[in-house]
């Protein structure tokens, strides 16, 4: 990826739209789920990456996971996101609440019990202020409304919702009647909240002291924790809770078996459970935010909402601490081998930066700078860092220290300018074009440049898809001689536009430039909406292996100028699965292969009038696999070679037509069918009666004929009559008066 590396490191490289060059963007918000990340761009658009096994990204086109940021829908008014385990909630500027992902235990709050891979609205209320969820093993959610009330839904098996009984709720239900709640946070199965008066309250499971009530008794409903009224922040993580007082002091309670509360105790002095909030002194005063998971804790130190220092402690599996000493966890790794730090360490972030948001998932963290840059470190096996790692590499992907994560460029959906069309010059290919609907290529393009383009549109990873790109215009592109659209990804080769699910139109370069394409192997595979592409000037093609496999909307193709498609397997599966393909125009010489026209069930017309060999061409036995009736395919050849095809036991299985300078000549006649200039007469029943124009276009399908058939409704002219009799297909030229 020659140019991509430069692009990722450079500032100000962007795709140029036709009407505006406003393509650079920065982040304004970031949040993490278990292993899925969410961010809001400065234009209000919502983006996600990472695991998507339950649809939690809100992007149905991602089947499993991706390290490429994906735009979620087209709305531009997103405000906040909260992520859990395979589900997430989203709040808009208007206060409406939305959800995506698993419906386990009713956690989506939609009441329908259905997993949602696209965002679905939760109720009709417009007064949601914040949401907290059980992270990262539970399926519970509690929402805070602008009127100070709190509402719960999902699992209540440990009374973590504070609602009567332990049954799950599939719709939001108000918790108590108080309307003075200020902040709420959930652990695995306990909840802690602050009120406007600075008091702290808790409920749910308490076997590990996580509520800080001084005992280990679970609470079925909210109870006040102590008598202090100077609490300003609280964060529950797994089975432990952290809180901050107005004086900036940090306190913690709950499970301390792995020294994660921050007390930095020696092994022989380790207190495994704290049941009351106890002051933490191992990090500087001034902690303003906390994040983490069951194996790490991360602290943000700062003032007035601006983070100036970050500290992390706990397991350094997959680089979770970001200090450069992390180690990859593999199937053969022992937990004893994994580095661990009970002493808070600093992630190796650049000097001098300040931050506005800290968010952590399972063994990874993201931080947003006050000027909109994003840094991340730790686990990346699902692509949750959004760093563009190829799919094939994700299984072992992690970052031992923070890296900068670029914000995708591109037009804002619904903008006033015509920003759908993005002009991409070969010398300045952006790092991401995943949100581009229309692309126009300029400059000089070779195989390397197209490889970078594939990375930008997100088609290089195994199973990767693009569901946004609708058209590609190469009419002004200069193509280098010998250019391939079969390019090298991280571990293997693939077609540039493979799996572009929304791609409808490809405009090829001018004739002299189109001739420079050499291989289109896999280039448009599974582009299921591709309707049109003109290859008649691609004279230099030598490989169409799987080029249009799965292009179910393609209806016609002309490769008549491609004289180099004669190599072994150059036509293997070229049009397999093109179920709408009706007509193909072939060059003078071509080497068919397995499934060249496999399952092309609509194929009716093959124009091979350019064939001029001295013997019948090789008929590859499986090239029409999946087509039960070969007689439905009409093969038109020049009259000079017609007899060669007709005498071949395989080619004669198709309906053959002879072509001469004036059109299709009469192939054979039969006295049982005659024509008097206005009507057809059949001495015995015939079937499959069709009338074609002299150029081969179907004029009328007449079905079975017994007796006579009037053609008075057809204009005067010369036609070809085709019919079936005794298992043989016959044709004859007729002249309508």
Secondary structure, 3 states (H helix, E strand, C coil): CHHHHHHHHCCCCCCEECCCCCCCCCEEEEEECCCEEEEEECCCCEEEEEECCCCCCCCCCCCCEEEEEEECCCCCCEEEEEECCCEEEEEECCCCEEEEECCHHHCCCECCCCCEEEEEECCCCCCEEEEEECCCCCCEEEEEECCCCEEEEECCCCCCCCCCCCCCEEEEEECCCCCCEEEEEECCCEEEEEECCCCEEEEECCCCCCCCECCCCCEEEEEECCCCCCEEEEEEECCEEEEEECCCCEEEEEECCCCCCCCCCCHHHCCCEEEEEEEECCCCCCEEEEEECCCEEEEEEEECCEEEEEEEEEECECCCCCECCCECCCCCCCHHHCCEEEEEECCCCCCCCCEEEEEEECCEEEEEECCCCEEEEEECCCCCCCCCCCHHHHHHCEEEEEEEECCCCCCCCCCCCCCCEEEEECCCCCCCCCCCCEEEEEEEECHHHHHHHHHHHCCCCCCCCECCCCEEECCCEEECCCEECEEECCCCEEECCCCECCCCEEECCCHHHHCCEEECCCCCCCCCCCCEECCCCCCCCCECCCCCCCCCCCCEEECCCCCCCCCCCCCCCCCCCCCCCCEEECCCCCCCCCCCCCCCCCCCEEEECCCCCCCCCCCCCCCCCCCCCHHHCEEEEECCCHHHHHCCCCHHHCEEEEEECCEEECCCCCCCEEECCCEEEEEEEEEEEEEEECCCCEEEEEEEEEEEEECCCCCCEEEEEEEEECCEEEEEEEEEC
